[in-house]
């Protein structure tokens, strides 16, 4: 199938999808916002420290014949963010907000479909919040509509997170994902209604769609890949030292962070907790008080994240609602076992009590019980970590790209 892939900002999963499609000669076009290729001025400018964000938009030279870009709104978003002109990126309303980037990109793709169909296009692959105009036009033209749901269905998120407002009111102000307008939420449902098939990266994401009231198309679950394993972990015996525990992610109750803090509260003489991530809101009293008790690092580069993981004993990701959780695969690639919940991709990646642990979401006791197991039998850190890194080696990103390409090739038009 000759496909157009539409993604405004290009993340790891969309890039590896494109790689898989290119390898199997299934890519028709890639439409994105900013595409930078070797030899171009922007490629050279990316070497300057103040413009290092441009490096993330560098693409392989072989992609250039397939790639189209329309960068005005995304460049505007990046620049206004850099100069802290927050009023221009206000959620849903700012002239250069991420919502506007997706809307403009979606409309641009839709406007090009008629001509591309004449050239041989058969289907479009688009992502949540950036697919409605594309799918509407695609349906008129008889093109196949493939939808990628990376986070999980919004209605399920609200049902699950509403409980946190009641159970943990002191943390509720960090739940900032409830400010989407009804117009935006309805657009998500319209996108789903137009899809011929839905791709999700975890079984949990698939399960969240049970609360969608429309007719659900076929849902295919293909987990993302692991980063390349470049070094073997050296395991330091847990003798006369604290257990080094790490969390990386947005500091929001959606990530279940209060339950991690509760789990270590009475074990601070045995546990050294490091928290890496930006605050969802600046002045949540409960969050600020918890951070004062532990080591907090607001931000790290991707390479620094991997280095930080490598130095730890165990990674805890207690998320209450997560479409996947790339930090899980990153930690496993560095040889540290992961404790995560049944509302992430953990159950698709981790064999419980073999190369990591799956705990019920919202249970500090379940996390604490695993810490106790580790203190009783510290050698399982090396045993589970070694198994986790071995699993990472069996599923690099190239496997995800190939599985996606194979699944798309098998679709019946």
FIDOSE-737722 format. One record per residue (C-alpha): residue in three letters; z, x, y. Coordinates in Angstrom, 3 decimals, padded with zeros to 6 digits, always signed. Each point is the difference from the previous one (the first is absolute). Example, Ala and Ser with C-alpha at 12.3 -4.5 7.8 and 13.67 -1.06 7.14 Angstrom:
# FIDOSE-737722
miro	zz	xx	yy
ALA	+007.800	+012.300	-004.500
SER	-000.660	+001.370	+003.440
# end
This chain:
# FIDOSE-737722
miro	zz	xx	yy
UNK	+000.000	+000.000	+000.000
UNK	-000.930	+001.318	+003.433
UNK	+003.070	-000.529	+002.176
UNK	+000.973	+000.332	+003.627
UNK	+003.584	+001.212	+000.400
UNK	+001.653	-001.088	+003.237
UNK	+003.217	+001.654	+001.172
UNK	+000.790	+000.696	+003.673
UNK	+002.379	+002.925	-000.469
UNK	-000.611	+001.389	-003.524
UNK	+003.130	+000.763	-002.026
UNK	+000.360	+001.907	-003.270
UNK	-000.854	-002.933	-002.246
UNK	-003.107	-001.054	+001.932
UNK	-001.238	+003.593	+000.117
UNK	+000.393	+000.397	-003.743
UNK	-001.741	-003.325	-000.558
UNK	-002.949	+001.329	+002.001
UNK	+000.045	+003.237	-002.004
UNK	-000.169	-001.965	-003.253
UNK	-002.831	-002.207	+001.219
UNK	-001.975	+002.972	+001.282
UNK	+000.372	+001.794	-003.303
UNK	-001.464	-002.982	-001.860
UNK	-002.685	-000.762	+002.592
UNK	+001.544	-003.358	+000.942
UNK	+000.713	+000.626	+003.694
UNK	-002.489	-001.637	+002.336
UNK	+001.812	+000.629	+003.292
UNK	+003.439	+000.906	+001.335
UNK	+000.959	-001.678	+003.274
UNK	+003.021	+001.460	+001.788
UNK	+001.274	+000.625	+003.521
UNK	+000.115	+003.779	+000.346
UNK	-002.002	+002.281	-002.292
UNK	-000.034	+003.733	+000.727
UNK	-002.207	+002.451	-001.893
UNK	-000.168	+003.814	-000.082
UNK	-001.954	+001.470	+002.899
UNK	+000.733	-002.854	+002.396
UNK	+001.914	+000.577	+003.249
UNK	+002.897	-002.215	-001.088
UNK	+000.292	+002.017	-003.210
UNK	+000.524	+003.145	+002.073
UNK	+002.380	-001.728	+002.412
UNK	+002.209	-001.001	-002.931
UNK	+001.162	+003.604	-000.281
UNK	+001.942	-000.355	+003.268
UNK	+003.665	-000.949	-000.613
UNK	-000.034	-002.901	+002.472
UNK	-003.055	-001.486	-001.747
UNK	+001.121	+000.621	-003.573
UNK	-000.096	-003.763	-000.740
UNK	-003.784	+000.305	-000.045
UNK	+000.171	+002.091	-003.163
UNK	+000.940	-003.096	-001.975
UNK	-003.392	-001.455	+000.917
UNK	-001.956	+002.978	-001.343
UNK	-002.321	-001.073	-002.804
UNK	-002.003	+001.866	-002.597
UNK	-003.498	+000.965	+001.115
UNK	-001.501	-001.833	-002.978
UNK	+001.284	-003.284	+001.434
UNK	-001.946	+000.306	+003.234
UNK	-003.254	-001.731	-001.094
UNK	+002.003	-003.053	-001.110
UNK	+002.437	-000.231	+002.899
UNK	-000.093	-002.060	+003.164
UNK	+002.732	+000.088	+002.612
UNK	+000.957	-002.053	+003.029
UNK	+002.923	+001.754	+001.619
UNK	+000.738	-001.452	+003.450
UNK	+003.031	-002.138	-000.850
UNK	+001.498	+002.434	-002.503
UNK	-000.339	+002.912	+002.423
UNK	+001.610	-002.207	+002.611
UNK	+002.893	-000.764	-002.333
UNK	+000.552	+003.671	-000.798
UNK	-000.096	+001.061	+003.644
UNK	+002.260	-002.774	+001.277
UNK	+002.478	+000.802	-002.786
UNK	-000.097	+003.680	+000.937
UNK	+000.698	-000.780	+003.668
UNK	+002.606	-002.644	-000.940
UNK	-001.811	-002.816	+001.825
UNK	+001.733	-002.516	-002.232
UNK	-001.183	-003.085	+001.871
UNK	-003.546	+000.796	-001.138
UNK	+000.977	-000.008	-003.683
UNK	+002.387	-002.964	+000.010
UNK	-000.118	-001.844	-003.322
UNK	-002.990	-002.368	-000.139
UNK	-000.330	-000.104	+003.813
UNK	-000.594	+003.531	+001.249
UNK	-003.584	+000.929	+000.867
UNK	+000.112	+002.924	-002.443
UNK	+002.486	-001.380	-002.544
UNK	-000.694	+000.558	-003.710
UNK	-000.800	-003.705	-000.368
UNK	-002.766	+000.342	+002.575
UNK	-001.333	+003.096	-001.782
UNK	-000.282	-001.967	-003.242
UNK	-001.525	-003.075	+001.675
UNK	-002.660	+001.961	+001.849
UNK	-000.823	+002.029	-003.081
UNK	-000.259	-003.144	-002.129
UNK	-002.376	-001.654	+002.498
UNK	-002.138	+003.158	+000.214
UNK	-000.403	+000.142	-003.778
UNK	-000.896	-003.706	-000.129
UNK	-002.679	+000.462	+002.665
UNK	-001.730	+002.628	-002.154
UNK	-000.024	-001.799	-003.340
UNK	-003.264	-001.913	+000.360
UNK	-002.009	+003.170	+000.553
UNK	+001.863	+001.873	-002.717
UNK	-000.727	-002.734	-002.528
UNK	-003.708	+000.457	+000.691
UNK	+000.487	+003.678	-000.829
UNK	+001.615	-000.762	-003.363
UNK	+003.717	-000.718	+000.618
UNK	+001.577	-002.163	-002.727
UNK	+003.688	-000.216	+000.890
UNK	+002.739	+000.887	+002.463
UNK	+003.424	+001.532	-000.691
UNK	+002.454	-000.746	+002.821
UNK	+003.734	+000.193	+000.579
UNK	+002.676	-002.474	+001.100
UNK	-000.132	-000.882	+003.716
UNK	-003.489	+001.478	+000.349
UNK	-002.100	-002.236	-002.239
UNK	-000.312	-003.518	+001.451
UNK	-003.136	+000.342	+002.150
UNK	-001.579	+002.264	-002.607
UNK	+000.636	-002.453	-002.836
UNK	-001.190	-003.027	+001.989
UNK	-003.305	+001.694	+000.731
UNK	-000.236	+001.386	-003.527
UNK	+000.344	-003.483	-001.471
UNK	-002.862	-001.242	+002.177
UNK	-002.166	+002.836	-001.281
UNK	+000.975	-000.331	-003.652
UNK	+001.830	+003.316	-000.142
UNK	+002.934	+000.630	-002.355
UNK	+003.429	+000.151	+001.721
UNK	+002.572	+002.452	-001.360
UNK	+003.466	-000.092	+001.576
UNK	+002.662	+002.686	-000.049
UNK	+003.611	-001.153	+000.419
UNK	+002.049	+003.176	+000.565
UNK	+003.395	-001.402	+001.014
UNK	+000.692	-003.266	-001.770
UNK	-000.404	-003.657	+000.948
UNK	+001.633	-000.830	+003.324
UNK	+001.593	-003.280	-001.088
UNK	+001.827	+001.670	-002.888
UNK	+001.202	+002.710	+002.373
UNK	+001.535	-002.607	+002.267
UNK	+001.670	-001.831	-002.869
UNK	+001.543	+003.195	-001.357
UNK	+000.980	+001.509	+003.319
UNK	+001.550	-003.209	+001.306
UNK	+002.847	+000.614	-002.420
UNK	+000.773	+003.259	+001.779
UNK	+000.616	-001.850	+003.262
UNK	+002.737	-001.902	-001.805
UNK	+001.429	+002.769	-002.218
UNK	-000.217	+002.915	+002.431
UNK	+000.015	-001.391	+003.548
UNK	+001.070	+003.374	+001.427
UNK	-003.294	+001.458	-001.219
UNK	-002.244	-002.971	+000.759
UNK	-001.253	+001.285	+003.343
UNK	-001.811	+002.800	-001.852
UNK	-002.164	-002.609	-001.750
UNK	-002.768	+000.134	+002.576
UNK	-002.804	-001.203	-002.259
UNK	+000.613	-003.630	+000.921
UNK	-001.714	+000.027	+003.376
UNK	-003.533	-000.752	-001.216
UNK	-001.377	-003.115	+001.659
UNK	-000.979	-003.040	-002.061
UNK	-003.570	+000.701	+001.039
UNK	+000.122	+003.429	-001.622
UNK	+001.700	-001.332	-003.134
UNK	-002.572	-002.762	-000.346
UNK	-002.765	+002.598	+000.248
UNK	+001.503	+001.789	-002.982
UNK	-000.233	-003.221	-002.010
UNK	-003.576	-000.552	+001.144
UNK	-000.932	+003.481	-001.179
UNK	+001.482	-000.698	-003.427
UNK	-001.839	-003.313	-000.222
UNK	-003.345	+001.752	+000.521
UNK	+000.592	+002.824	-002.496
UNK	-001.889	+000.071	-003.299
UNK	+002.435	+002.517	-001.474
UNK	+003.237	+001.602	+001.196
UNK	+001.102	+003.580	-000.671
UNK	+003.689	+000.946	+000.096
UNK	+001.708	+003.326	-000.668
UNK	+003.059	-001.370	-001.804
UNK	+001.070	-002.807	-002.299
UNK	+002.557	-001.003	+002.608
UNK	-002.719	-000.545	+002.613
UNK	-001.843	-002.211	-002.484
UNK	+003.170	-001.968	-000.661
UNK	+000.513	-000.673	+003.725
UNK	-003.218	-002.043	-000.005
UNK	+001.671	-002.645	-002.140
UNK	+001.149	-001.560	+003.286
UNK	-003.561	-000.360	+001.300
UNK	-000.905	-003.692	-000.036
UNK	-003.761	+000.361	-000.174
UNK	-002.204	+000.825	-002.954
UNK	+000.704	+003.579	-001.000
UNK	-003.033	+002.038	-001.045
UNK	+000.229	+002.637	-002.715
UNK	+002.610	+002.659	+000.841
UNK	-000.495	+003.540	-001.264
UNK	+002.919	+002.459	+000.043
UNK	-000.887	+003.694	+000.258
UNK	+002.838	+002.296	+001.115
UNK	-000.672	+002.807	+002.451
UNK	-000.126	+003.616	-001.074
UNK	+002.505	+002.847	+000.256
UNK	-000.338	+002.994	+002.328
UNK	-001.147	+003.195	-001.643
UNK	+002.786	+001.877	-001.780
UNK	-000.084	+003.494	+001.465
UNK	+003.359	+001.449	-001.096
UNK	+002.552	-000.414	-002.721
UNK	+003.443	-001.125	+001.037
UNK	+002.892	+002.420	-000.463
UNK	+003.113	-001.958	-000.913
UNK	+003.307	+001.258	+001.349
UNK	+002.987	-000.763	-002.243
UNK	+002.310	-002.662	+001.410
UNK	+003.030	+002.288	-000.050
UNK	+002.440	+000.345	+002.904
UNK	-002.364	-001.737	+002.395
UNK	-000.930	-003.478	+001.189
UNK	-002.832	-002.109	-001.395
UNK	-002.879	+000.169	+002.498
UNK	-001.318	-003.531	+000.539
UNK	-003.024	-000.792	+002.172
UNK	-001.458	-003.110	+001.632
UNK	-003.270	+000.023	+001.964
UNK	-001.422	-003.062	+001.716
UNK	+000.312	-002.290	+002.977
UNK	+003.648	-000.664	+000.826
UNK	-000.155	-003.732	-000.503
UNK	+001.895	-002.338	-002.278
UNK	-003.336	-000.864	-001.621
UNK	+000.364	+003.421	-001.605
UNK	+003.437	-000.993	-001.314
UNK	+001.725	+002.879	+001.752
UNK	+003.360	-001.775	+000.406
UNK	+000.308	-000.084	-003.791
UNK	-000.546	+003.761	-000.199
UNK	+002.660	+000.620	+002.627
UNK	+002.389	-002.281	-001.906
UNK	-000.704	+001.828	-003.264
UNK	+000.993	+003.392	+001.436
UNK	+002.852	-001.262	+002.210
UNK	+002.778	+000.877	-002.439
UNK	-001.773	+003.067	-001.401
UNK	-000.474	+002.138	+003.094
UNK	+002.109	+002.759	-001.529
UNK	-002.604	+000.214	-002.787
UNK	-003.258	-000.945	+001.741
UNK	-001.990	+001.552	+002.839
UNK	-002.311	-002.709	+001.346
UNK	-003.053	+000.858	+002.114
UNK	-001.839	-002.783	+001.845
UNK	-003.501	+000.572	+001.384
UNK	-001.662	-002.653	+002.123
UNK	-000.325	-001.740	+003.336
UNK	+002.384	-002.752	+001.013
UNK	-001.592	-003.442	-000.055
UNK	+002.101	-000.849	+003.062
UNK	+001.998	+002.430	+002.165
UNK	+003.342	-001.749	+000.273
UNK	+000.969	-001.557	-003.316
UNK	+003.731	+000.769	-000.125
UNK	+000.251	-000.086	-003.804
UNK	-002.936	+002.383	-000.402
UNK	+001.192	+002.421	+002.666
UNK	+003.491	+000.163	-001.477
UNK	-001.385	+000.658	-003.481
UNK	-002.307	+002.761	+001.218
UNK	+002.902	+001.818	+001.667
UNK	+001.549	+000.593	-003.425
UNK	-003.070	+001.684	-001.476
UNK	-002.829	+002.398	+000.776
UNK	-002.731	-001.845	+001.903
UNK	-003.458	+001.397	+000.769
UNK	-002.102	-002.395	+002.137
UNK	-003.392	+001.433	-000.930
UNK	-001.762	+002.548	-002.207
UNK	-003.647	+000.868	-000.545
UNK	-001.493	-000.840	-003.390
UNK	+000.314	+003.578	-001.255
UNK	+003.573	+000.147	+001.277
UNK	+000.750	-003.240	-001.868
UNK	-001.191	+001.548	-003.269
UNK	+002.029	+003.147	+000.660
UNK	+003.076	-002.096	+000.763
UNK	-000.456	-001.955	-003.238
UNK	-000.343	+003.212	-001.993
UNK	+003.425	+001.179	+001.201
UNK	+001.831	-003.180	-001.058
UNK	+001.477	-001.168	-003.308
UNK	-000.938	-003.657	+000.088
UNK	-001.986	-002.426	+002.166
UNK	+001.239	-003.543	+000.638
UNK	-002.379	-002.684	+001.240
UNK	+001.911	-003.309	-000.072
UNK	-002.690	-002.105	+001.677
UNK	+000.309	-003.792	-000.004
UNK	-003.711	-000.626	+000.555
UNK	-002.626	+002.681	-000.525
UNK	-003.654	-000.294	-000.951
UNK	+000.106	+003.450	-001.548
UNK	+002.127	+002.796	+001.487
UNK	-001.967	+003.236	+000.170
UNK	+003.246	+001.944	+000.412
UNK	+000.715	-000.807	-003.659
UNK	-003.081	+001.843	-001.207
UNK	+000.577	+002.810	+002.489
UNK	+003.550	+000.565	-001.241
UNK	-001.046	-000.065	-003.650
UNK	-002.740	+002.539	+000.723
UNK	+002.699	+002.359	+001.305
UNK	+002.002	-000.301	-003.207
UNK	+002.883	-002.131	+001.227
UNK	+000.850	-003.237	-001.820
UNK	-000.029	-003.267	+001.930
UNK	+002.320	-002.979	+000.168
UNK	-001.928	-002.977	+001.304
UNK	-000.001	-003.785	-000.283
UNK	-001.963	-002.635	-001.858
UNK	-001.659	-000.963	+003.309
UNK	-002.095	+003.148	+000.319
UNK	-002.660	+001.676	-002.145
UNK	+002.869	+001.612	-001.901
UNK	-000.420	-002.159	-003.134
UNK	-003.694	+000.977	-000.135
UNK	+000.752	+003.728	+000.303
UNK	+003.440	+000.681	-001.450
UNK	+001.247	-000.391	-003.542
UNK	+003.600	-001.033	+000.575
UNK	+002.578	+002.489	-001.295
UNK	-002.815	+002.417	-000.961
UNK	-001.504	+001.394	+003.206
UNK	+001.921	-002.001	+002.594
UNK	+001.937	-003.216	+000.483
UNK	-000.883	-003.579	+000.968
UNK	+002.878	-002.009	+001.492
UNK	+000.235	-003.599	+001.239
UNK	-000.806	-000.301	+003.695
UNK	+003.033	-000.481	+002.212
UNK	+002.570	+001.575	-002.322
UNK	+002.069	+002.903	+001.280
UNK	+001.993	-000.099	-003.245
UNK	-003.116	+000.671	-002.088
UNK	-000.804	+003.071	+002.111
UNK	+003.591	+001.235	-000.165
UNK	+000.065	-000.437	-003.789
UNK	-002.954	+002.383	-000.311
UNK	+001.759	+002.585	+002.168
UNK	+002.976	-000.251	-002.372
UNK	-002.288	+000.526	-003.002
UNK	-001.389	+003.129	+001.637
UNK	+003.479	+001.432	+000.612
UNK	+000.913	-000.726	-003.622
UNK	-003.215	+001.597	-001.307
UNK	-001.523	+002.199	+002.747
UNK	-002.655	+001.471	-002.315
UNK	-001.955	-003.267	+000.270
UNK	-001.066	+001.045	+003.508
UNK	-002.148	+002.745	-001.497
UNK	-001.018	-002.104	-002.987
UNK	-001.135	-002.972	+002.102
UNK	-001.438	+002.165	+002.777
UNK	-002.115	+001.978	-002.431
UNK	-001.261	-003.239	-001.566
UNK	-000.760	-001.450	+003.451
UNK	-002.064	+003.017	+000.993
UNK	-001.877	-000.098	-003.308
UNK	-000.876	-003.629	+000.638
UNK	-001.231	+000.892	+003.489
UNK	-002.408	+002.480	-001.562
UNK	-001.508	-002.711	-002.205
UNK	-000.963	-002.246	+002.910
UNK	-001.392	+001.915	+002.990
UNK	-001.784	-001.888	+002.769
UNK	-003.325	+000.628	-001.732
UNK	+001.112	-002.292	-002.842
UNK	+000.659	-002.812	+002.482
UNK	-003.438	+000.504	+001.566
UNK	-001.688	-000.077	-003.406
UNK	+001.919	-003.060	-001.192
UNK	-000.868	-001.844	+003.209
UNK	-003.658	+000.929	-000.316
UNK	-000.077	-001.139	-003.631
UNK	+001.717	-003.298	+000.848
UNK	-002.413	-000.701	+002.862
UNK	-003.007	+000.873	-002.165
UNK	+001.160	-002.552	-002.592
UNK	+000.138	-002.930	+002.448
UNK	-002.468	-002.737	-000.764
UNK	-001.926	-001.079	+003.065
# end
